Amino acid sequence: MNEVIKAVDLTKIYNKRDKKKRGEISVNLNQVLNGVSLEVYHGDFISIMGKSGCGKTTLLKILGGIEEATTGRAIVGDINLSSCSDEILSDVRQKIVGFVFQEFYLVDSLTLKENILLPLYISNKPYREIESLILENAKRFEIEKILDKYPTEVSGGEKQRTAICRAIINEPKIILADEPTGNLDSINSEIVIKYFERLNLEENRTILMVTHDPTIASYSKKVLLMKDGAIVKQIEKENGEDKKNFIQRIVEIMDY
């Protein structure tokens, strides 16, 4: 199997400066990641779980080149994100990695179509090809009839489907999703996670997803549990294992 992401002994320490009386400043160190190592292979669908503050989102941001690790290496393909230029980092985020966030991050002054179009503005593709690409992906996520609407005019589920569509419009090899169902009700959560499942099973997209929900995590092939900035447990879905049984095993490791 081809390794698409590798984390080697990653640490992340934030410095928090607090002002005291008489102009004195104290520095508090907050270590969020504590020596995380991880290998992700092409076609993996991995969920990262753990309590708030355990380092899940920070790990995802480092692996996507949004944040820089304090020490250690984050490698995407053959690119060491810890030592590459800003230009290469931009290329990674533009061409290799697609991001989906809990908050959608759609631009309210743009239509859904224009939001999906954003990552393609700097591409050299002919506009006719871009139009065809947008329509093809919009049909896949069942939003082709609302492309001319604005984010304020559609539901949360439709916003998230638009955000996923935008994330994959450049056909990235890897999708990084941070609580993609966190702001959705149970019905829309199931719709969205099934899209992720199809992207993984039918198109072999590699997905790394942060979630707190065992039911959502059960759609993945592997679950990692983080605690105090480290990966402390992991389980894999067995061949033919149904979701109900996998959910139960996920709940059991969450009690670790």
Buried (B, 14 or more C-beta within 10 A) or exposed (E): EEEBBBBBEBBBBEEEEEEEEEEEEEEEEEBBBBBBEBEBEBBBBBBBBBEEEBBBBBBBBBBBBBBEBBEBBBBBBEBBBBEBEEEBBEBBBBBBBBBBBBEBEBEEEBBBBBBBBEBBEEBEEEEEEBEEBBBEBBEBBEBBEBBEBBBEEBEBBBBBBBBBBBBBBBEBBBBBBBBBBBBBEEEBBBBBBEBBBEBBEEEEBBBBBBBBBBBBBBBBBBBBBBBBBBBBBEBEBEEEEEBEEBBEBBEEBBEE
